[in-house]
Amino acid sequence: MDSDVRLTGKEELRRALRERRTQVPEEAQRTAAASLSGHVLSWLAATSAGESSGTVAAYLSGPPEPGTGELLPALRKAGYDVVVPVCEPQYQLSWVRWEPGVELAKSPRAPLLEPVGRRFRFTELGTIQLVVVPGLAMDAAGNRLGQGGGYYDRFLAQLHAEHPAAPAIGYLYDEEVLPKGSFGATVLDMPLPGAFTPSGYRSAL
C-alpha cells in the first residue's frame, strides 16, 4: 500500500495499516526501534537544555508496533522517570512507573501487558517532559488515527485541557505519516504537533 493511500472509512484504513505492520520483517522492526529511541533521546536533549529530569509518559509496545523495548531503558539510563499506561474502566488511563524488570500482567480490558504497581492519575506525575503517543497513523496536519479503542482519544483531550504545555508526540513508522486529509477528523480529535519516525522527527504542518 502506498503512503498516499486514501480509503473510505477509518476501519478500512486501520485494517490496511495493521496488515502492513505484519509485513515488516523482524530485523527491520529492531532497526526501526533503535532509530526511534535515538530520535526521542535527541529531541529530549535538545528541548530540555541537556537536563535529564522529569517524567516521560510512554507505553509498552507489542510486535509489530514500532518498538519501545529499547526506548524505555534508554530513558531510565538517561535519568528520566518513565511511566506507562494502564487501561481503566470507562476508557480512562492511569499510569504506573516503569523500570527494568517490573512485573507485568495481562490487561483485563485490552490485548496487552501492563505493569503491576501503584497507579497514578496523570495530574500526580509532576513535570512531564514528553508523552509518547501510540497510534496507527498521523496525517500531515497532525491528525492521529488510533487503534479505535478510545483510550488515548479521551486522554489527549484531558491532556490538552489540563496540561496544554505537555508535548504529546506520535511514535510511528515512516510510511504511517500520511498526506493531509487521508482520514476524517472531528473538532473533538486532538491533533499532534508531530511524530517520531525511524528517519527522524516529522513535524505536523
C-alpha positions, -999 to 999 in steps of 0.1 A, spaced: 0 0 0 14 34 -10 19 60 17 -6 83 -1 -34 58 0 -69 72 7 -95 49 19 -131 54 28 -137 48 64 -113 46 93 -119 9 99 -108 0 64 -77 22 68 -69 6 102 -71 -29 87 -47 -19 59 -23 -3 83 -23 -33 107 -18 -56 78 12 -36 66 28 -37 100 26 -76 100 47 -75 68 76 -56 84 105 -81 89 117 -86 125 151 -72 116 135 -41 102 114 -38 134 146 -39 155 164 -14 134 134 10 135 131 6 173 168 16 177 164 46 154 132 58 172 149 55 206 178 76 194 155 103 179 134 106 211 166 110 233 180 136 209 147 155 209 146 155 247 182 167 250 175 195 225 143 206 242 154 203 279 188 221 276 206 188 284 189 183 317 177 147 321 150 152 346 112 150 348 89 123 336 83 107 301 50 90 296 55 62 271 39 28 265 48 -9 263 48 -19 226 40 -53 212 51 -66 178 46 -54 151 41 -19 166 71 5 164 91 -9 193 96 8 227 118 -20 240 150 0 236 134 34 243 122 27 279 155 15 294 174 42 274 151 69 290 158 54 325 195 53 319 194 90 308 178 99 341 141 103 333 113 88 353 92 66 329 55 59 333 33 37 311 -5 34 309 -29 10 324 -64 7 310 -91 16 335 -130 14 333 -148 39 312 -119 41 287 -97 60 312 -59 56 316 -39 55 348 -1 54 349 24 31 366 61 38 369 83 16 347 118 3 354 136 -27 340 123 -60 355 89 -45 366 62 -72 369 38 -73 340 3 -87 339 -23 -92 311 -48 -63 310 -84 -74 316 -96 -46 292 -72 -47 263 -49 -72 245 -17 -61 261 5 -64 291 5 -38 318 29 -31 347 20 -41 382 24 -13 408 9 18 422 -14 36 398 -12 74 394 -35 99 379 -17 120 352 -20 151 374 1 133 401 31 128 379 48 162 382 68 177 354 61 160 321 88 163 295 71 142 268 42 120 261 50 93 235 17 86 218 9 52 201 -13 50 170 -16 36 135 -10 68 116 -8 106 116 -16 128 87 5 158 77 -18 181 97 -12 162 129 -45 143 130 -40 109 147 -55 76 138 -56 53 168 -64 17 172 -101 25 178 -104 18 215 -108 54 225 -85 54 255 -59 78 240 -86 100 224 -100 107 258 -66 111 274 -53 135 248 -85 157 252 -79 158 290 -42 165 285 -50 194 262 -74 208 288 -53 203 319 -17 203 307 -16 221 273 22 227 276 30 189 278 42 178 244 23 147 230 41 133 200 33 103 179 55 72 175 52 57 141 69 40 111 78 64 83 51 52 59 25 59 86 28 97 82 1 102 56 -10 132 34 -34 157 50 -70 145 47 -61 108 44 -88 101 70 -115 120 87 -111 141 119 -135 160 141 -133 190 163 -130 166 193 -98 150 179 -67 165 194 -40 169 167 -4 161 174 25 186 168 44 158 151 57 122 152 89 104 158 97 80 130 128 59 122 140 86 98 136 114 124 111 138 139 83 147 115 66 180 123 29 185 115 21 213 91 
